[in-house]
Amino acid sequence: MLARLLNGYQHADVLERDGRIVGLLKLDRTGADWVVMQIQIAPELQGQGLGRRLLLDYIAQAQAGGHDVTLHVLKANPARGLYERLGFVVEGEDPEEFHMRLACPRG
């Protein structure tokens, strides 16, 4: 768990509400594809649309710059449904994760 937390930490934003840490967002904007590395929202705030709003903002920024957005999601993670509703499609998998992509509309 610690290795996962520290991986890509230079891309991390800590989410706070009322002076309390309520989440972690790691987004990599350095490559041709922008990558959602990690989203963690405190359990009491899940299901309220916060993750969706954060993703929509990131997607809008990526697409404005002509970037696809990619992510890996654990096969057992129910967030896959959210990603699919936002337009991500599975483009591959490994034994533990689905590899998903949201293609930037090409004009």
Residue pairs with C-beta under 8 A, 6 or more apart in sequence:
4 38
5 24
7 37
8 26
8 28
8 37
8 38
9 26
11 26
11 27
11 28
11 29
11 37
12 24
12 25
12 26
12 38
13 24
13 25
13 26
13 27
14 21
14 23
14 24
15 21
15 22
15 23
15 24
15 25
15 41
16 22
17 45
21 42
22 41
22 42
22 45
23 39
23 40
23 41
23 42
23 45
23 50
24 38
24 39
24 40
25 38
25 39
25 40
25 54
26 36
26 37
26 38
26 39
27 34
27 35
27 36
27 37
27 58
28 34
28 35
28 37
29 61
29 62
29 67
32 67
32 68
33 67
33 68
33 69
33 70
33 101
34 58
34 61
34 62
34 65
34 67
34 68
34 69
34 70
35 69
35 70
35 71
36 55
36 58
36 69
36 70
36 71
37 71
39 51
39 54
39 55
39 79
41 50
41 51
51 79
51 82
52 82
52 86
55 82
55 83
55 86
56 86
58 69
59 69
59 86
59 102
62 68
62 69
62 104
63 69
63 104
63 105
66 104
67 104
68 101
68 102
68 103
68 104
69 88
69 101
69 102
69 104
70 99
70 100
70 101
70 102
71 83
71 88
71 99
71 100
72 97
72 98
72 99
72 100
73 79
73 80
73 83
73 97
73 98
73 100
74 96
74 97
75 93
75 96
75 97
75 98
80 98
80 100
83 100
83 102
86 102
87 102
88 100
88 101
88 102
89 100
89 101
89 102
90 98
90 99
90 100
91 99
91 100
91 101
92 98
92 99
93 99
